[in-house]
Amino acid sequence: MENRDEQLWRIAKKRANFKKQLASYLIINGFLWALWFFTTSKVDSDYDMIPWPIWSTLGWGVGLAFSYFNAYMDNRESDTMREYQKLKDREEGK
């Protein structure tokens, strides 16, 4: 792959890493919720409390949201190119 576009390669790597992170998030948090569900006694008074896996789910979920944004929504380079093109067009219009 000698002739690959470096910008597209970086984007592809970010998206592949995000997909791996998402798979880990789903598997591990699924396991934690199952562990909580099967080990918590339904007659225990602590059952009415907030389930402990919520903290890992929420905390890791925030990090995963940033990772998603970085992989799929972050278009700083295209924004820079658009601004560059505007400036170039303005210069040529003089």
Rosetta constraint file for C-alpha pairs under 8 A:
AtomPair CA 4 CA 8 HARMONIC 7.88 0.50
AtomPair CA 4 CA 9 HARMONIC 7.08 0.50
AtomPair CA 5 CA 9 HARMONIC 6.11 0.50
AtomPair CA 6 CA 10 HARMONIC 6.20 0.50
AtomPair CA 7 CA 11 HARMONIC 6.37 0.50
AtomPair CA 8 CA 12 HARMONIC 6.05 0.50
AtomPair CA 9 CA 13 HARMONIC 6.20 0.50
AtomPair CA 10 CA 14 HARMONIC 6.27 0.50
AtomPair CA 11 CA 15 HARMONIC 6.24 0.50
AtomPair CA 11 CA 71 HARMONIC 6.56 0.50
AtomPair CA 12 CA 16 HARMONIC 6.11 0.50
AtomPair CA 13 CA 17 HARMONIC 6.10 0.50
AtomPair CA 14 CA 18 HARMONIC 6.17 0.50
AtomPair CA 14 CA 70 HARMONIC 7.53 0.50
AtomPair CA 14 CA 71 HARMONIC 5.05 0.50
AtomPair CA 15 CA 19 HARMONIC 6.30 0.50
AtomPair CA 15 CA 68 HARMONIC 7.95 0.50
AtomPair CA 15 CA 71 HARMONIC 5.09 0.50
AtomPair CA 15 CA 72 HARMONIC 7.03 0.50
AtomPair CA 16 CA 20 HARMONIC 6.44 0.50
AtomPair CA 17 CA 21 HARMONIC 6.22 0.50
AtomPair CA 18 CA 22 HARMONIC 6.08 0.50
AtomPair CA 18 CA 64 HARMONIC 7.77 0.50
AtomPair CA 18 CA 67 HARMONIC 6.25 0.50
AtomPair CA 18 CA 68 HARMONIC 6.38 0.50
AtomPair CA 18 CA 71 HARMONIC 6.81 0.50
AtomPair CA 19 CA 23 HARMONIC 6.23 0.50
AtomPair CA 20 CA 24 HARMONIC 6.29 0.50
AtomPair CA 21 CA 25 HARMONIC 6.05 0.50
AtomPair CA 21 CA 64 HARMONIC 7.30 0.50
AtomPair CA 22 CA 26 HARMONIC 6.18 0.50
AtomPair CA 22 CA 64 HARMONIC 7.17 0.50
AtomPair CA 23 CA 27 HARMONIC 6.15 0.50
AtomPair CA 24 CA 28 HARMONIC 5.90 0.50
AtomPair CA 25 CA 29 HARMONIC 5.79 0.50
AtomPair CA 25 CA 60 HARMONIC 7.42 0.50
AtomPair CA 25 CA 61 HARMONIC 7.91 0.50
AtomPair CA 26 CA 30 HARMONIC 5.73 0.50
AtomPair CA 27 CA 31 HARMONIC 6.20 0.50
AtomPair CA 28 CA 32 HARMONIC 6.21 0.50
AtomPair CA 29 CA 33 HARMONIC 6.09 0.50
AtomPair CA 29 CA 53 HARMONIC 7.38 0.50
AtomPair CA 29 CA 56 HARMONIC 7.42 0.50
AtomPair CA 29 CA 57 HARMONIC 6.26 0.50
AtomPair CA 30 CA 34 HARMONIC 6.13 0.50
AtomPair CA 31 CA 35 HARMONIC 6.01 0.50
AtomPair CA 32 CA 36 HARMONIC 6.14 0.50
AtomPair CA 32 CA 53 HARMONIC 6.02 0.50
AtomPair CA 33 CA 37 HARMONIC 6.02 0.50
AtomPair CA 33 CA 53 HARMONIC 5.90 0.50
AtomPair CA 34 CA 38 HARMONIC 6.06 0.50
AtomPair CA 35 CA 39 HARMONIC 5.97 0.50
AtomPair CA 36 CA 40 HARMONIC 5.85 0.50
AtomPair CA 36 CA 51 HARMONIC 7.42 0.50
AtomPair CA 36 CA 52 HARMONIC 7.55 0.50
AtomPair CA 36 CA 53 HARMONIC 7.11 0.50
AtomPair CA 40 CA 44 HARMONIC 7.48 0.50
AtomPair CA 40 CA 47 HARMONIC 6.77 0.50
AtomPair CA 41 CA 47 HARMONIC 6.94 0.50
AtomPair CA 42 CA 47 HARMONIC 6.23 0.50
AtomPair CA 43 CA 47 HARMONIC 7.31 0.50
AtomPair CA 47 CA 51 HARMONIC 7.75 0.50
AtomPair CA 50 CA 54 HARMONIC 7.64 0.50
AtomPair CA 52 CA 56 HARMONIC 7.92 0.50
AtomPair CA 53 CA 57 HARMONIC 6.21 0.50
AtomPair CA 54 CA 58 HARMONIC 5.93 0.50
AtomPair CA 55 CA 59 HARMONIC 5.87 0.50
AtomPair CA 56 CA 60 HARMONIC 5.69 0.50
AtomPair CA 56 CA 61 HARMONIC 7.87 0.50
AtomPair CA 57 CA 61 HARMONIC 5.68 0.50
AtomPair CA 58 CA 62 HARMONIC 6.24 0.50
AtomPair CA 59 CA 63 HARMONIC 6.76 0.50
AtomPair CA 60 CA 64 HARMONIC 6.11 0.50
AtomPair CA 61 CA 65 HARMONIC 6.07 0.50
AtomPair CA 62 CA 66 HARMONIC 6.50 0.50
AtomPair CA 63 CA 67 HARMONIC 6.28 0.50
AtomPair CA 64 CA 68 HARMONIC 6.12 0.50
AtomPair CA 65 CA 69 HARMONIC 6.23 0.50
AtomPair CA 66 CA 70 HARMONIC 6.13 0.50
AtomPair CA 67 CA 71 HARMONIC 6.15 0.50
AtomPair CA 68 CA 72 HARMONIC 5.87 0.50
AtomPair CA 68 CA 73 HARMONIC 7.40 0.50
AtomPair CA 69 CA 73 HARMONIC 4.80 0.50
AtomPair CA 69 CA 74 HARMONIC 5.99 0.50
AtomPair CA 70 CA 74 HARMONIC 5.02 0.50
AtomPair CA 75 CA 79 HARMONIC 6.24 0.50
AtomPair CA 76 CA 80 HARMONIC 6.08 0.50
AtomPair CA 77 CA 81 HARMONIC 6.19 0.50
AtomPair CA 78 CA 82 HARMONIC 6.08 0.50
AtomPair CA 79 CA 83 HARMONIC 6.26 0.50
AtomPair CA 80 CA 84 HARMONIC 6.05 0.50
AtomPair CA 81 CA 85 HARMONIC 6.06 0.50
AtomPair CA 82 CA 86 HARMONIC 6.30 0.50
AtomPair CA 83 CA 87 HARMONIC 6.29 0.50
AtomPair CA 84 CA 88 HARMONIC 6.09 0.50
AtomPair CA 85 CA 89 HARMONIC 6.00 0.50
AtomPair CA 86 CA 90 HARMONIC 6.12 0.50
AtomPair CA 87 CA 91 HARMONIC 6.18 0.50
AtomPair CA 88 CA 92 HARMONIC 6.24 0.50
AtomPair CA 89 CA 93 HARMONIC 6.15 0.50
AtomPair CA 90 CA 94 HARMONIC 6.73 0.50
